[in-house]
Amino acid sequence: MANTEALVRLHKVLADAGIASRRGSEELIAQGRVSVNGIQVMEQGLKIDPKNSIVEVDGEPIKAVKTKTYLAFHKPAGVISTMSDPEGRPNLGDFFKSRNERLFHVGRLDKESEGLILLTNDGDLAHRATHPSYGLIKKYVVEVEGLWSKELVSTLLKGVELEDGMARALSVDLLREVNPKHFWVEVSIHEGRFHIVRRMFEALEMEVLRLIRSEFGPISLDETKEGRWRVLSEVEINKLFTALKLNQ
């Protein structure tokens, strides 16, 4: 009889092996692509003993990840936030062909947005970093056109009514005025709904010309050039784990 304390949910085992994020692992299970000890598994929530079970994806046994990878990437505009694309569009995977790990991205940026996106083979970190309850703050530098005013800033801070509910900025700072209707601003926000920053400005009749994510929680884009990536330092990794309440 298996020790119940040693049992781990199957989607976590897959994520820890760097196969996919937890959500992606649940999709693999639902598609019938996962088997445990030769038996196909399609139910969610199954717990197994990873040390004494043979887990296969598409008939290939998975291997435990021995080295965890944490990367910061400066995504250019025009690149979609997926690791591959059947239509052949530029995607994140194009920039990491030299890496041997099976990486997955932490959250997304829409196609036309730029800036910081994290990539890792650490399933637990990827899961927590994108979960609303852990509250990682994202910071964006935004180029906008329209009428800027104290009232607009106040509205962004109090909340903007969107079709899927209220959205509120945590801070809004004017960085540079190009002309009376053209500005660069810095916005920080807690949540990560689709196109959330763009939609907030557009709801207030401001056109977003560029949107660059400069920070994701304690990690900053810093001097990382567009289209380039860097390995996170030990200090950065420690800060990220602390912010997500994870043990290393």
N, C-alpha and C positions, 0 to 999 in steps of 0.2 A: 504493500500500500504506500502511495506517494506521500511524502511529507508535505502537508498543506502549506506550510510556511515557505516551501521552495517553489510553489506553483506561481506562475506568471502568466498574465493574459497573452494570448498568441499575438495580437497586434503589437504589443510592446516588445516581444521577442523579435519580431520582424523589424521593428523600428530600431532596436538596439543593434541589430546586425547590419544596419545601413541599407536595408532593402528599400524602404520608403518611409515617409512620415507615418505617424500613427493613423491619420485619416487615410493616407494612401494605402497603408497596410490593410485597413478595414475593407477598402475597395477590392484589393487583391483577394481577400478571403471571400467576399461576396461574389466575385467572378469565378470562384471555384478553382483558383490557380494555386492554392496552398494545400499541402497534405502533411499530416503528422503520423509518423510511423506507417507510412504507406496508405493511410486512409484520408480521402479528400475531406476537407473541412470547409463548410460554408456558413456556419453559425458564428455570430459575433459573441465575444465575451468568454470563449473557451479558455480555460487555464491549463497550462502544461508544465511539466518539469523540464526546463530547457537543457539541463545537464544530461538527462536520460531519455531525450526524445530526438528523433530525426525529423527535422522540419525541411520540407522542400517547397520551392516556388518554381512552377513550370517544370517540375521534374528534376530540378537542380538543388542539391542540399545547400542550405545556407551556412555561412561560417560566422563565428563571433568576431566582431570588430575588435582588434587589439589596439589600434591607434585611432584616437578621435581627432577629427579635423575641424577647424573653425576658421572660416575665411570671410573677409570683407571685400566686396566687389563693388566697383563703380559702374553701375549699369548705364549704358548710353541710351538715348532716345531711339525708338524704333526697334528695340529688342523686347521680345515677349518673355514673361517670367515663367518659363517652363524649361525643363532640361533637354527637351527634344520637341520637334514639331513635324507632323506628317506632311504638312504643306510646304516644308522647306523654308519657313520664315526664320530670320535671325532670332536665336534664342540663347538663354544662358549657357546651355550645354556647349555651344560653339566655342566658348571661351575657356573651357575646362577639359579639353580633349587630352591634354598632357597629364592630367591627374588620373591615378589608378583607382581611387576610391569611388564608391557609388554615392555621389553627393545629392542632396536635395536642398531646395531653397527654403529659407525661413520667411514666410509671408511673400508678398508680391508687390511689384510696382506695375502700374498699367503701362501699356506699350510706349506711350509718348512721354512718360515721366522718366526722370533720371535719378542717379544717386545711389545711396547705400542700400545694399541688399546682402544679407548674410547667407552663407552656404555651409553645410555641415553634414557629417554622417552620424551625428548624435541624435537619435530619435527623441529621447526625453527632452533635450534642450529645444529642439525644433517644436515639439508639442507645446511646451510651456511658453515659449517666446511668442507664439501666435495666439495664446489663449487669453481672452479678455480679462479673466480674473487676476492675472499677474501684472496687468497694467503697465506694460512698457510704454514709455512716452516716445513718440516719433516727432522729429523736428524737420521742417521743410523750409527751403528758401524758394520763394514764389515770385515770379515776374508777372505783374498784372496791369491791365489797362482799365480805366474807369475813374469815377469820382471818389477820391479817398476822403474820409472824414472821421471825426471822433465817434460819430454815431455808428458808422460802419464797424469800427473796431469794437464798440460796445456790444453791437448785435452779435458779432462773431464770438465774443466772450460769453454772452448770455445764452446764446443758442440760436441756430438757424433751423427753421422747419423745412425738412426735406420729405420726399415722397415716402421714405421708409423710416421716418421719425426725426426727432431733434438731433442736431449735431452741434457740438460746442468746442471751441478752441480753448486751450489752457492758457496760451499767451499769444499775443500778436504784437510784433515790433516792426516799425518802419525802418528799413535799412538804408534806402537811397531813393531819392526822387529824381527821375530822369527828366520829366516835365510834369506839369500839373495833372496830367491824366495817365502817367506811366510811372510805375513804382516797383521797387523790390522790397519784399517784406519777408519776415521770418515768422512762421507759425508752428506752434507745438500742439499736438493733439494726442489724446489717449487711445482712441479707437482706430480700427483699421477697415472700416467698411469700404466697399468698392468705390473708387473715385471720390472719396469723402471730401478731401480738401478742394478739389476742383468744383465739386457740386456746391459746396458752401459759398464759394466766391461767385459762381454763376448765378446762384439763387439771389445774390445781392447785386446782380447786373455788373459784375466785374469779370472781364475776360482774362483767363489764365493763359499766358504766353509760354512760360516755362515753369516746371515744377521739379525741384531737386531735393531728394531726401538727404539731409546732412547728418542726422543722428537716428539711431535705433536703440532705445534704452541707453545704456552707458557707453555704447560704441559709436564713434564718430567717423565720418568719411575722411577727415583730415586731408592729407595731401595725395591721397590715392587718385591717380589719373583716370580719366574716362576710359573704360574698356580694360582696366587693369585690376588685379586683385592682390591682396596681401594676407598673410597668415596673422591671425590675432596674437598679440603678445600674451604672456602669462598674466600680466596685470589686467589686461582687458578681459581675458577669460574668467579670471577670479571675480571681477566686477559683474560680469554677466551672470555667473552662477549665483552670486550673492543676490542680485536683483530678482532672479527667478526662484530663489530659495531651493537651490539644488545642491547636492553634495557631490564633490569631485571624487 
